[in-house]
Amino acid sequence: MNIIHLTPAAVAAIIEYKVNLQIPSTHFLRIGIKQKNSTDKGLIIGFDEPTDKDKTTEIDGIKIVYSPAQALFFAGMQIDFLERDGKKGFELMEKKN
């Protein structure tokens, strides 16, 4: 079972960003949570090198790195890539079946 799910749109966007930004092969996609307050949590997503404290996994060909302490906040969730109203970006949401 994957720690998190990626939609096809998210996978395509991640691959495109990695190529266009010329991200080194030593950098994985880092997923984390930035807690703004007790009910408002935001997704942190970017490319980073794993540390000895991180967990790593591969989902749909994307190598992912994350802090085990934050995993409970996004485990079972889904990352999608959306474009609306001239804006685009990643969104963390409940997984759709």
C-alpha positions as CSV (number, residue, x, y, z in Angstrom):
1,M,0.0,0.0,0.0
2,N,1.3,3.4,-0.9
3,I,1.8,6.1,1.8
4,I,0.1,8.6,-0.5
5,H,-1.5,8.5,-3.9
6,L,-0.7,10.6,-7.0
7,T,-3.3,11.3,-9.7
8,P,-2.1,10.9,-13.4
9,A,-2.1,14.8,-13.6
10,A,0.2,15.0,-10.6
11,V,2.6,12.4,-12.0
12,A,2.7,14.2,-15.4
13,A,3.4,17.6,-13.7
14,I,6.1,16.2,-11.4
15,I,7.9,14.6,-14.3
16,E,7.6,17.8,-16.4
17,Y,9.0,19.9,-13.5
18,K,11.8,17.5,-12.9
19,V,12.9,17.7,-16.5
20,N,12.3,21.4,-17.1
21,L,14.1,22.4,-13.8
22,Q,16.9,19.9,-14.5
23,I,16.6,18.3,-11.1
24,P,19.5,16.0,-10.3
25,S,18.8,12.3,-10.0
26,T,19.9,12.4,-6.4
27,H,16.9,14.5,-5.5
28,F,13.5,12.9,-4.8
29,L,10.1,14.5,-4.4
30,R,9.7,15.7,-0.8
31,I,6.2,15.6,0.6
32,G,5.5,17.2,3.9
33,I,2.9,19.3,5.9
34,K,3.2,22.8,7.0
35,Q,0.8,23.4,9.9
36,K,-0.5,26.9,9.9
37,N,-2.8,26.4,12.9
38,S,-4.6,23.5,14.6
39,T,-7.0,23.0,11.7
40,D,-5.2,24.5,8.7
41,K,-2.4,22.3,7.2
42,G,-0.7,23.0,3.9
43,L,1.1,20.7,1.6
44,I,4.9,21.1,1.2
45,I,6.1,19.6,-2.1
46,G,9.5,20.0,-3.8
47,F,12.6,18.3,-4.8
48,D,15.2,17.5,-2.1
49,E,17.9,15.0,-1.2
50,P,17.0,12.4,1.4
51,T,18.5,12.5,4.8
52,D,19.3,9.6,7.1
53,K,16.1,10.4,9.1
54,D,13.8,10.2,6.0
55,K,11.7,7.4,4.6
56,T,11.7,6.8,0.9
57,T,9.3,5.1,-1.4
58,E,8.5,5.0,-5.1
59,I,5.0,5.6,-6.4
60,D,4.1,5.5,-10.1
61,G,7.8,5.8,-11.0
62,I,8.2,8.9,-8.8
63,K,10.8,8.6,-6.0
64,I,9.3,10.2,-2.8
65,V,11.0,11.2,0.4
66,Y,9.2,12.2,3.6
67,S,9.6,12.5,7.4
68,P,8.1,9.6,9.2
69,A,6.9,12.1,11.9
70,Q,4.7,13.8,9.3
71,A,3.4,10.7,7.5
72,L,0.3,10.5,9.7
73,F,-0.9,13.8,8.4
74,F,-1.0,12.8,4.8
75,A,-1.1,9.0,4.8
76,G,-3.9,7.7,2.6
77,M,-4.4,11.1,1.0
78,Q,-4.0,12.0,-2.7
79,I,-2.0,14.7,-4.5
80,D,-3.6,16.1,-7.6
81,F,-2.4,18.8,-10.0
82,L,-5.1,21.3,-10.9
83,E,-5.4,24.2,-13.3
84,R,-8.2,26.7,-12.8
85,D,-8.8,30.4,-13.2
86,G,-5.3,30.8,-14.8
87,K,-3.6,29.3,-11.8
88,K,-2.1,25.9,-11.4
89,G,-0.6,23.9,-8.6
90,F,-0.7,20.8,-6.4
91,E,-3.5,20.0,-4.0
92,L,-3.6,17.6,-1.2
93,M,-7.1,16.0,-0.8
94,E,-9.0,13.0,0.4
95,K,-8.4,10.0,-1.9
96,K,-11.1,9.5,-4.5
97,N,-12.0,5.8,-5.2
